[in-house]
Amino acid sequence: MDIKSKFSLAGKKALISSPEMVYGTEIALGFCEAEAEVWLCGANTRALQDVAQVLKNAGYDAAGLIEYHQGDEAAACELAGRAKSSMGRIDIFADNSSNLLLKGWDHTFEEITGNLHITQTGLMLTLKHIGMAMAAQKSGSVLFITDYAALVGCDIHCFDHAPEAFDEGFSLDYGFVKGSTVNYARQAAGYLGEHNIRCNCIAYAPLATHWPSGFEQAFIRHSHLKRMASPDDVKTAAVFLASDASAYITGITLPVDGGYTAK
């Protein structure tokens, strides 16, 4: 296989969870551009339809939509069964559920445990059953989607000139949920590696235009490349770790953050 072919996703079938959340649509577009067949799953069927429409507007068709309420073992088992039935095989699974977060700091015990039930327990159950399906086919690539907060503590002063974004960018369980994906990628890689399944994590910088100017300027001042992440930055990293070009890479967290966490 030549180098160009290794970066292609032609013939591969990808499933993306919570694609309506930040980075998800860009990843779906990147997989489509790399010629993968793309299925979308998540609890909000209207949001899945909206992402499918974005793909259609770009000239691509989502291969299928699967309603999935993460957090329940029976639901995870059903997702794997429906995915295997409709897709035939699951070559790529991109989990974007780390973005299903609470906002702000004022939450009850019940609210916190409810969110962790989705983002933590739910993720483990999802991967358990998707991983079993991949193990049966003896191959697969799993991507855990997170952001820079997985690798460094959020700087409260990034919000000095963007207080309206504080609750979203500095929420109570943000760093806990984001950071957990780093070590879970290592654990999953160790458990599934003998079945020729790779598990990696991508820690993205915030996307340009998604945040107030005051936050962007503070983030940029701290970064090496002096800009926010672009949709192409999101796409290319995901395609690389999903493709055969990264066939000998597993258990890593790839920072795609312009050098923000290198300081």
C-alpha positions as CSV (number, residue, x, y, z in Angstrom):
1,M,0.0,0.0,0.0
2,D,1.5,3.4,-1.0
3,I,1.6,6.4,1.3
4,K,-1.4,8.1,-0.2
5,S,-3.5,5.0,0.2
6,K,-2.5,4.7,3.9
7,F,-4.1,8.1,4.7
8,S,-7.3,7.2,2.8
9,L,-10.4,5.9,4.6
10,A,-11.9,4.5,1.4
11,G,-13.9,1.3,2.1
12,K,-13.8,2.0,5.9
13,K,-17.0,2.3,8.0
14,A,-17.1,4.9,10.8
15,L,-19.4,5.5,13.7
16,I,-19.4,8.9,15.5
17,S,-21.1,9.4,18.8
18,S,-22.6,12.8,19.7
19,P,-21.5,14.4,16.4
20,E,-23.6,17.5,17.1
21,M,-21.2,18.5,19.9
22,V,-18.1,20.6,19.2
23,Y,-15.6,18.9,16.9
24,G,-18.1,16.2,15.9
25,T,-19.3,17.7,12.6
26,E,-15.8,18.5,11.5
27,I,-14.7,15.0,12.2
28,A,-17.7,13.6,10.3
29,L,-16.8,15.9,7.3
30,G,-13.2,14.8,7.5
31,F,-14.1,11.1,7.4
32,C,-16.4,11.7,4.5
33,E,-13.7,13.7,2.6
34,A,-11.3,10.7,3.2
35,E,-14.0,8.5,1.6
36,A,-15.3,6.6,4.7
37,E,-18.9,5.7,5.1
38,V,-20.2,7.5,8.1
39,W,-22.9,6.6,10.6
40,L,-24.0,9.0,13.4
41,C,-25.3,8.1,16.8
42,G,-26.6,10.0,19.8
43,A,-29.6,10.8,22.0
44,N,-30.8,13.9,20.1
45,T,-32.2,12.6,16.8
46,R,-33.0,16.1,15.6
47,A,-29.3,17.1,16.1
48,L,-28.2,14.0,14.2
49,Q,-30.4,15.0,11.3
50,D,-28.9,18.5,11.4
51,V,-25.4,17.1,11.2
52,A,-26.5,14.8,8.3
53,Q,-27.8,17.9,6.6
54,V,-24.5,19.7,7.0
55,L,-22.8,16.6,5.4
56,K,-25.4,16.7,2.6
57,N,-24.8,20.4,1.9
58,A,-21.1,19.5,1.5
59,G,-21.9,16.8,-1.0
60,Y,-21.9,13.8,1.3
61,D,-24.6,11.5,2.6
62,A,-24.6,10.1,6.1
63,A,-24.9,6.3,5.8
64,G,-27.2,6.1,8.7
65,L,-28.5,7.6,12.0
66,I,-28.8,5.5,15.2
67,E,-30.6,6.9,18.3
68,Y,-28.5,6.1,21.3
69,H,-28.9,7.1,25.0
70,Q,-25.5,6.6,26.5
71,G,-25.3,5.4,30.1
72,D,-27.1,2.1,30.1
73,E,-25.7,-1.4,29.5
74,A,-28.7,-2.6,27.5
75,A,-28.5,0.5,25.3
76,A,-24.8,0.0,24.7
77,C,-25.4,-3.6,23.7
78,E,-28.2,-2.6,21.4
79,L,-26.0,0.1,19.8
80,A,-23.3,-2.4,19.0
81,G,-25.9,-4.8,17.6
82,R,-27.6,-2.2,15.5
83,A,-24.3,-0.8,14.3
84,K,-23.0,-4.2,13.3
85,S,-26.2,-5.0,11.6
86,S,-26.5,-1.8,9.6
87,M,-22.7,-1.2,9.0
88,G,-21.6,-4.8,8.5
89,R,-18.4,-4.0,10.4
90,I,-17.2,-1.1,12.6
91,D,-13.8,0.0,11.4
92,I,-13.7,3.3,13.2
93,F,-15.5,4.5,16.3
94,A,-15.1,8.2,17.3
95,D,-16.4,9.0,20.8
96,N,-17.4,12.6,21.3
97,S,-19.3,12.2,24.5
98,S,-16.8,14.1,26.7
99,N,-18.6,17.2,25.5
100,L,-21.8,16.2,27.1
101,L,-21.0,18.3,30.2
102,L,-22.7,20.4,32.9
103,K,-22.3,24.1,32.7
104,G,-21.1,26.2,35.6
105,W,-20.2,25.1,39.2
106,D,-23.5,25.2,41.0
107,H,-24.8,21.6,40.8
108,T,-26.3,19.1,43.2
109,F,-24.8,15.7,44.0
110,E,-27.5,14.1,41.9
111,E,-26.8,16.3,38.9
112,I,-23.0,15.6,39.1
113,T,-23.5,11.8,39.4
114,G,-26.0,11.9,36.6
115,N,-23.6,13.6,34.3
116,L,-20.7,11.3,35.2
117,H,-23.1,8.3,34.6
118,I,-23.3,9.5,31.0
119,T,-19.7,10.7,30.4
120,Q,-17.8,8.1,32.5
121,T,-19.9,4.9,33.0
122,G,-21.6,5.4,29.7
123,L,-18.4,5.7,27.8
124,M,-17.0,2.5,29.4
125,L,-20.1,0.6,28.6
126,T,-20.2,1.9,25.0
127,L,-16.6,1.0,24.4
128,K,-17.1,-2.4,26.1
129,H,-19.7,-3.4,23.5
130,I,-18.2,-1.6,20.5
131,G,-14.9,-3.1,21.4
132,M,-16.3,-6.6,21.6
133,A,-17.7,-6.1,18.1
134,M,-14.3,-4.9,16.8
135,A,-12.6,-7.8,18.6
136,A,-14.8,-10.2,16.7
137,Q,-13.6,-8.7,13.4
138,K,-9.9,-8.5,14.6
139,S,-9.4,-4.8,13.8
140,G,-10.6,-1.3,14.5
141,S,-9.6,2.2,15.4
142,V,-11.1,4.0,18.4
143,L,-10.8,7.8,18.9
144,F,-11.6,9.5,22.2
145,I,-12.3,13.2,21.5
146,T,-11.3,15.6,24.2
147,D,-9.6,19.0,24.4
148,Y,-6.6,20.9,25.9
149,A,-8.2,20.7,29.4
150,A,-7.3,17.0,29.4
151,L,-3.6,18.0,29.5
152,V,-3.4,21.2,31.5
153,G,-5.5,23.0,34.1
154,C,-7.8,25.6,32.6
155,D,-6.6,29.2,33.2
156,I,-9.3,31.2,34.9
157,H,-7.8,34.4,33.5
158,C,-8.6,33.4,29.9
159,F,-12.1,34.5,30.9
160,D,-11.2,37.9,32.3
161,H,-12.4,39.6,29.1
162,A,-15.0,36.9,28.3
163,P,-17.0,36.3,31.5
164,E,-20.0,35.2,29.5
165,A,-18.1,32.1,28.5
166,F,-16.9,31.1,32.0
167,D,-19.7,28.7,32.8
168,E,-19.1,26.7,29.7
169,G,-15.3,26.8,29.6
170,F,-14.7,26.4,33.3
171,S,-17.5,24.1,34.5
172,L,-17.4,21.9,37.6
173,D,-16.6,18.6,36.0
174,Y,-14.9,19.8,32.8
175,G,-11.3,19.0,33.6
176,F,-12.3,15.7,35.3
177,V,-14.2,14.4,32.4
178,K,-11.8,15.7,29.8
179,G,-8.7,14.4,31.6
180,S,-10.2,10.9,32.2
181,T,-10.1,10.2,28.5
182,V,-6.3,10.3,28.5
183,N,-5.7,7.4,30.8
184,Y,-8.8,5.5,29.6
185,A,-7.3,5.6,26.1
186,R,-4.2,3.8,27.5
187,Q,-6.3,1.2,29.4
188,A,-8.5,0.5,26.3
189,A,-5.4,0.3,24.1
190,G,-3.9,-2.3,26.5
191,Y,-7.0,-4.4,26.7
192,L,-8.0,-4.3,23.0
193,G,-4.5,-4.2,21.4
194,E,-4.2,-8.0,21.1
195,H,-7.3,-7.9,18.9
196,N,-5.6,-5.5,16.5
197,I,-7.7,-2.6,17.8
198,R,-6.0,0.8,18.3
199,C,-7.3,3.3,20.9
200,N,-6.1,6.9,20.8
201,C,-7.2,10.3,22.2
202,I,-7.1,13.7,20.5
203,A,-6.9,16.9,22.7
204,Y,-8.0,19.8,20.5
205,A,-7.6,23.5,21.1
206,P,-10.9,25.5,21.0
207,L,-12.2,26.1,17.6
208,A,-11.9,29.6,16.0
209,T,-15.2,31.6,16.1
210,H,-16.8,29.3,18.7
211,W,-15.6,31.5,21.6
212,P,-15.8,35.3,22.4
213,S,-12.9,37.4,21.2
214,G,-11.7,38.0,24.7
215,F,-11.2,34.3,25.4
216,E,-9.6,33.7,22.0
217,Q,-7.0,36.5,22.4
218,A,-6.0,35.1,25.9
219,F,-5.7,31.6,24.5
220,I,-3.7,32.8,21.5
221,R,-1.2,34.8,23.7
222,H,-0.3,31.5,25.5
223,S,0.0,29.3,22.4
224,H,3.0,28.9,20.1
225,L,1.3,29.1,16.7
226,K,-0.8,32.2,17.7
227,R,-4.2,31.1,16.4
228,M,-7.2,29.0,17.4
229,A,-7.9,25.6,15.8
230,S,-9.5,25.5,12.4
231,P,-11.9,22.9,11.1
232,D,-9.1,21.5,8.9
233,D,-7.0,21.0,12.0
234,V,-9.7,18.9,13.5
235,K,-10.3,16.9,10.4
236,T,-6.7,16.0,9.6
237,A,-5.8,14.8,13.0
238,A,-8.9,12.5,13.2
239,V,-8.4,11.1,9.7
240,F,-4.7,10.4,10.5
241,L,-5.5,8.4,13.7
242,A,-8.4,6.6,12.1
243,S,-6.4,5.6,9.0
244,D,-3.8,3.0,8.3
245,A,-1.1,5.7,8.3
246,S,-1.2,5.4,12.1
247,A,-1.3,1.6,12.1
248,Y,1.5,1.3,14.8
249,I,0.2,4.0,17.1
250,T,-2.0,3.3,20.1
251,G,-2.6,4.5,23.6
252,I,-1.5,8.1,22.9
253,T,-3.0,11.5,23.4
254,L,-2.3,13.8,20.4
255,P,-2.4,17.5,21.3
256,V,-3.8,19.5,18.4
257,D,-3.5,22.8,20.2
258,G,-1.0,25.0,18.5
259,G,1.5,24.3,21.3
260,Y,-0.7,25.6,24.1
261,T,0.0,22.7,26.4
262,A,3.7,22.6,25.4
263,K,4.3,25.6,27.7
